[in-house]
Amino acid sequence: MNTVILGGGSAGTSVAFFLRKLDKEMNITIIEKTKNLEYSPCAMPYVVSGEIAPREKIFLFDEGYYLDNRITVRRNTSALSIERQQKRVVLSDGCSIQYDKLIIATGSYPIVPGIKGIEHAIPFRSIADMDELIKKMGHSSRIAIIGAGLVGTELAYALSMTGKKVVIVENKERVLSGMLDSRMSEMVQKDMLERGVEINKGVSISEILPGRLECGKTILYDTLLYCTGFKANDALAVDAGLSTNNGIIVDDFLKTSDPDIYACGDCALTKNIVTGMSEPCMLGSNAVRQAKAIARGITGDDGCFNGHVNATITRLGNIYVGSVGITEEKVLLLGMRPISAIYSGKVRSEYYPSDECITCFLLSDADGRILGGQIVSGSNVSGWISTLSLAITSRMTVKELSLLETCYNPASASINDPLVSAAEIILSKIAAYSK
């Protein structure tokens, strides 16, 4: 069997290696438009801050690893078109390649703001963008960032750690608006301000000029970046006549409207378990989950992908931030009645000598079904976010979460688990509403 993978990022490379684990004889070819083998885009802010060095550490596999696994990688080669009837992909080097199974893992690309003068700004998406930024940092003391989503906020922290003056320009009313509701966002914003990051919220940029931008006031910069989101790269699928909707439509087995063509990663639309809607889930963790499902399906096992809940974590300076499910703002937009609770406390026992605190925001519907959660803490939050991911995926209620047995040790964890405590608060609210 000939399997061709379009895209050598996290999704495409993961499909290749999982396929090789399950099938030792399959012919596997990756078509990658850049010169690079797989690297971790999520690690790039930590290269900018100097925490990861040298930059080569974020490349996950060397060329020998692909050779050892008999995976062919054709770099600096783009797929120009998919000829479905002939089961063939036409390539930019003048060649074509036949496939039995085709995986589209073409990722996403930065959304370019429609602002006059945007050509004076650079994106932050690829390792080439990172290299350009690092080069400019050598002669830049003041760096402005358009956008305060996850990438823009991570980058603001990274740059501030190098001593740069960082200015954020955001058209929404809070930072991390797609990830956090207002009360949790305010905690991050407070920390950013204490670090000296200048934040301009709720403003629209009218024009960008060399060295300055206009947004009701003049903001000066030496280097300007835009981090304004990403769009699924579905152009090949559109041209091939596959079903798309600002992303490639797939079924529960990640098959497109052509049963011999799959899609995964940023370019694919998968089901949000909370809302039931199909949408891009642009997280490396889900790209790997999707890759495993495709590999299982192609090799004859159960390749069902159960959807996503957007379990997201980051470390911003000395604080950890996580979210999963949907925000309260999203719940209201869907016409549902949310019930929420905030619990704040110490990570460890009150008497243990540690200042690390945690704030947990939990969200349910009127029946107590868990819809989402957000955490800000001085301690790693990945365990709590993963617990909530399982709870939401399993359609748990706050009643069931409140009965969860949790571990305890004075030096490790409080006897009052923050998720359980938040669930108990929501239970009391539901009881009060029902009277």
C-alpha positions in Angstrom: 0.0 0.0 0.0 1.2 3.5 -0.9 0.3 6.1 1.7 1.1 9.7 0.9 0.9 12.5 3.6 0.7 16.1 2.6 2.4 18.1 5.3 5.4 17.2 7.6 4.2 19.0 10.8 3.0 17.5 14.0 -0.1 15.9 12.4 1.5 14.5 9.2 4.7 13.3 10.8 2.7 11.6 13.7 0.5 9.7 11.1 3.7 8.5 9.4 5.3 7.2 12.6 2.2 5.6 14.0 1.5 3.9 10.6 5.0 2.5 10.7 4.5 1.1 14.2 1.4 -0.7 13.0 2.5 -1.7 9.5 6.1 -2.6 8.8 5.7 -3.0 5.0 3.6 0.0 3.9 5.2 2.6 1.6 5.0 6.0 3.4 5.9 9.3 1.8 5.6 12.8 3.4 5.4 15.8 1.1 6.7 18.9 2.9 6.8 22.3 1.2 9.5 23.7 3.5 13.1 22.6 4.0 12.3 21.6 7.6 11.6 18.3 9.3 9.1 18.3 12.1 9.6 20.9 14.9 7.5 22.1 17.8 5.9 25.5 17.1 4.6 25.6 20.7 8.3 25.8 21.9 9.1 28.8 19.8 8.3 31.5 22.5 10.7 29.7 24.8 13.4 29.9 22.2 12.7 33.6 22.0 13.0 34.0 25.7 16.3 32.1 25.8 14.9 29.3 27.9 15.4 26.8 25.2 18.8 26.9 23.4 20.0 26.2 20.9 17.0 26.5 18.6 17.8 23.1 17.1 16.5 21.4 20.2 12.9 22.0 19.1 13.4 19.8 16.0 11.9 16.5 17.2 13.6 14.0 14.8 16.8 14.0 12.7 16.9 12.8 9.1 18.3 9.4 10.3 15.2 8.7 12.3 13.0 8.9 9.2 15.5 6.7 7.3 15.6 4.1 10.0 11.8 4.0 9.9 11.8 3.8 6.1 9.7 7.0 5.8 10.5 9.0 2.7 10.4 12.8 3.1 10.3 15.0 0.0 11.2 18.5 1.3 11.0 21.8 -0.5 8.2 20.2 -2.5 4.6 21.4 -2.6 1.5 19.5 -3.6 -0.1 21.5 -6.5 -3.3 19.4 -7.0 -5.0 16.2 -6.1 -6.3 14.1 -9.0 -8.8 11.9 -7.2 -9.9 9.8 -10.2 -6.3 8.8 -10.9 -5.4 8.7 -7.1 -2.4 10.9 -7.8 -0.9 14.1 -6.4 0.8 16.5 -8.7 3.9 18.1 -7.2 5.8 21.3 -7.7 9.0 19.6 -8.8 7.2 18.4 -12.0 6.6 14.9 -10.7 3.5 13.2 -9.5 3.0 10.5 -6.9 0.3 7.7 -6.7 -1.5 6.9 -3.5 -3.8 4.3 -2.2 -4.5 6.4 0.9 -3.9 10.1 1.1 -3.7 12.2 4.3 -4.1 16.0 4.1 -2.2 17.5 7.0 -1.5 21.0 5.5 -2.0 22.9 8.8 -3.0 26.5 9.0 -1.7 29.9 8.1 -1.8 33.3 9.8 -4.8 35.5 9.4 -3.4 38.8 8.0 -5.3 41.8 9.6 -6.9 44.1 7.0 -5.0 47.1 8.3 -3.4 49.7 6.1 0.4 49.2 6.3 0.3 45.7 7.7 3.3 44.9 5.5 5.4 46.6 8.1 4.5 43.8 10.6 5.7 40.2 10.7 3.7 37.1 11.7 4.8 34.6 14.3 3.8 31.1 13.0 6.8 29.3 11.5 10.4 28.8 12.5 11.4 31.2 9.8 9.2 33.9 11.5 10.9 33.1 14.8 14.4 33.4 13.2 13.4 36.8 11.7 12.1 38.0 15.1 15.3 36.9 16.9 17.4 38.7 14.3 15.4 41.9 14.7 15.6 41.7 18.5 19.3 42.6 18.3 18.4 46.2 17.3 14.9 46.5 18.9 14.2 47.8 22.4 10.5 48.3 21.9 8.4 45.6 20.4 4.7 45.8 19.7 2.3 42.9 19.2 -1.1 43.1 17.5 -3.3 40.5 19.2 -3.5 39.1 22.7 -4.6 35.6 22.1 -2.6 32.6 23.2 0.4 33.1 20.8 0.5 36.9 21.3 0.4 36.6 25.1 3.0 33.9 25.2 5.2 36.0 23.0 4.7 39.1 25.1 6.0 37.2 28.2 8.9 35.7 26.2 10.0 39.1 25.0 9.6 40.8 28.4 11.9 38.2 29.9 14.7 39.4 27.5 14.3 42.9 28.8 12.4 44.3 25.9 9.6 46.9 26.3 6.5 45.1 25.0 3.3 46.8 23.9 0.1 44.8 23.2 -2.6 46.1 21.0 -5.8 44.1 21.2 -9.2 44.9 19.6 -11.1 42.9 22.2 -11.7 43.9 25.8 -9.5 41.4 27.5 -6.4 39.3 26.9 -6.8 35.5 26.1 -10.4 36.2 25.3 -10.9 32.9 23.4 -9.5 30.9 26.4 -10.5 32.8 29.5 -13.6 34.6 30.8 -13.1 38.1 32.2 -12.4 37.3 35.9 -9.6 34.8 35.0 -8.3 37.1 32.2 -7.9 39.9 34.7 -5.5 37.8 36.7 -3.2 37.3 33.7 -3.5 40.9 32.7 -2.5 42.0 36.3 0.6 39.9 36.1 1.5 41.2 32.6 1.2 44.8 33.9 3.4 44.0 36.8 6.0 42.8 34.4 5.9 46.1 32.5 3.9 45.0 29.5 1.8 47.8 28.2 -1.7 46.6 27.2 -4.0 48.6 24.9 -7.5 46.8 24.9 -10.6 47.5 22.9 -8.8 49.6 20.3 -8.8 49.4 16.5 -5.7 50.2 14.5 -6.4 52.7 11.7 -2.9 52.7 10.1 0.6 51.2 10.5 3.5 53.3 9.5 7.3 52.6 9.8 8.0 52.8 13.5 4.6 53.7 14.6 0.9 52.7 14.5 -2.2 54.8 15.0 -5.1 53.5 17.1 -6.6 56.6 18.6 -3.2 57.3 19.9 0.3 56.8 18.5 2.2 53.8 19.5 5.9 53.6 18.7 7.8 50.4 17.9 11.1 49.1 16.6 9.6 45.8 15.6 6.0 45.0 15.0 4.3 41.5 15.0 0.8 40.4 14.4 -0.6 37.3 16.2 -4.3 37.5 15.1 -5.2 33.9 14.7 -4.9 31.2 12.1 -7.1 29.8 9.3 -7.3 26.2 8.1 -5.2 25.6 5.0 -7.9 23.8 3.0 -7.0 25.1 -0.5 -6.0 21.7 -1.9 -9.2 20.1 -0.6 -11.3 22.9 -2.1 -9.6 22.5 -5.5 -10.0 18.7 -5.4 -13.8 19.1 -4.8 -13.8 17.7 -1.3 -16.4 19.0 1.2 -15.1 22.0 3.1 -16.4 24.8 5.3 -13.4 27.0 6.2 -11.6 23.7 6.9 -11.9 20.2 5.6 -15.0 18.4 6.7 -14.3 14.9 8.1 -16.4 12.1 9.6 -15.9 10.4 12.9 -13.0 8.4 11.3 -11.4 11.5 10.0 -12.3 10.6 6.4 -13.1 13.3 4.0 -16.0 13.1 1.4 -13.6 10.9 -0.5 -13.2 7.6 1.5 -9.5 7.2 0.5 -8.6 10.7 1.7 -8.2 11.6 5.3 -7.5 15.0 7.0 -6.1 15.9 10.4 -4.5 18.7 12.3 -5.2 22.3 11.9 -6.8 21.9 8.5 -9.5 19.5 9.6 -12.9 20.2 11.2 -13.7 17.9 14.1 -16.5 17.7 16.6 -16.5 19.9 19.7 -17.8 17.4 22.4 -19.5 20.2 24.4 -21.3 22.0 21.5 -21.5 19.2 19.0 -20.3 21.7 16.3 -17.5 20.9 13.8 -14.6 23.3 14.1 -10.8 23.5 13.8 -9.0 22.4 16.9 -5.5 23.9 16.5 -3.7 22.1 19.2 -0.7 19.8 18.8 -2.1 17.4 21.3 -5.2 16.8 19.2 -3.2 16.6 16.0 -1.4 13.6 17.6 -4.7 12.1 18.8 -6.1 12.4 15.3 -2.9 10.9 13.8 -3.3 7.8 16.0 -6.9 7.4 14.9 -6.0 7.6 11.2 -3.2 5.1 11.6 -5.5 2.7 13.4 -8.2 3.1 10.7 -5.9 2.6 7.7 -4.4 -0.5 9.2 -7.8 -2.1 10.0 -8.4 -1.2 13.6 -11.0 1.1 15.1 -10.1 4.5 13.9 -12.9 6.5 15.5 -12.0 9.9 16.8 -14.3 11.0 19.6 -13.9 14.8 19.2 -12.2 17.4 21.2 -12.7 19.7 24.2 -9.8 22.1 23.6 -7.7 21.2 26.6 -5.1 24.0 26.6 -2.3 24.9 29.0 0.5 27.4 29.0 3.1 28.9 31.3 3.3 32.6 31.3 6.4 33.8 33.3 5.8 32.3 36.7 2.1 31.5 36.3 0.4 28.6 34.7 -2.9 29.0 32.8 -5.2 26.3 31.6 -8.7 26.0 30.1 -10.9 23.3 28.7 -14.4 23.1 27.3 -16.1 26.4 26.4 -16.1 29.8 28.1 -19.1 31.4 29.8 -19.2 33.9 27.0 -19.6 31.1 24.5 -22.3 29.4 26.6 -24.4 32.6 26.6 -23.9 33.0 22.8 -25.4 29.4 22.5 -28.5 30.5 24.4 -27.8 28.4 27.4 -28.0 29.3 31.1 -24.6 28.9 32.7 -23.9 28.3 36.3 -20.4 29.1 37.4 -18.2 29.1 40.5 -14.8 30.4 41.4 -12.7 28.8 44.1 -9.4 30.2 45.3 -7.0 28.7 47.7 -3.5 27.4 48.3 -2.1 24.6 46.2 -0.7 22.8 49.3 -1.9 22.7 52.9 -2.4 26.0 54.6 0.3 25.3 57.1 2.9 24.2 54.6 5.5 26.9 53.8 4.5 27.6 50.2 3.0 30.7 48.6 1.6 29.0 45.5 -2.1 29.6 45.1 -4.7 28.5 42.6 -7.9 29.9 41.3 -10.3 27.6 39.5 -13.3 28.7 37.5 -15.9 25.9 36.8 -18.9 26.1 34.5 -22.0 23.9 34.1 -25.4 24.1 32.6 -28.6 24.3 34.6 -28.7 20.5 34.9 -25.1 20.3 36.3 -23.4 19.0 33.2 -19.8 20.3 33.2 -19.2 22.6 30.2 -15.8 24.1 30.9 -13.1 25.1 33.4 -10.3 27.6 33.7 -7.4 27.6 36.1 -4.7 30.2 36.9 -2.0 29.1 39.4 1.6 29.4 40.5 1.8 25.6 40.1 1.5 23.4 37.1 -2.2 23.0 36.2 -1.9 20.2 33.6 -3.3 17.5 36.0 -6.4 19.5 36.8 -7.0 20.4 33.2 -6.6 16.8 32.1 -9.1 15.8 34.9 -11.6 18.3 33.6 -11.0 17.1 30.0 -11.9 13.5 31.1 -14.9 14.8 33.0 -16.3 16.8 30.1 -15.6 14.0 27.6 -17.4 11.6 29.9 -20.3 14.0 30.3 -19.9 14.1 34.0 -22.0 16.3 36.2 -20.8 18.6 39.0 -22.4 16.1 41.4 -20.1 13.3 40.2 -17.1 15.6 40.2 -17.9 16.6 43.8 -17.6 13.0 44.8 -14.2 12.5 43.2 -11.6 10.9 45.4 -8.4 13.0 45.2 -5.0 12.6 46.6 -3.5 14.5 49.5 -0.2 15.3 51.1 0.7 18.5 52.9 3.7 19.2 50.7 2.0 18.2 47.5 -1.7 19.0 47.5 -4.4 20.5 49.7 -7.0 18.2 51.2 -9.5 20.6 49.6 -9.1 19.9 45.9 -9.9 23.0 43.9 -12.1 21.2 41.3 -14.1 19.4 44.0 -14.5 22.7 45.9 -15.7 24.5 42.8 -18.1 21.7 42.0 -19.6 21.9 45.5 -20.2 25.7 45.1 -22.1 25.0 41.8 -24.1 22.3 43.5 -25.2 24.7 46.2 -26.2 27.2 43.6 -28.3 24.6 41.7 -30.0 23.7 45.0 -30.8 27.3 45.7 -32.2 27.9 42.2 -34.5 24.8 42.5 -36.1 26.1 45.7 
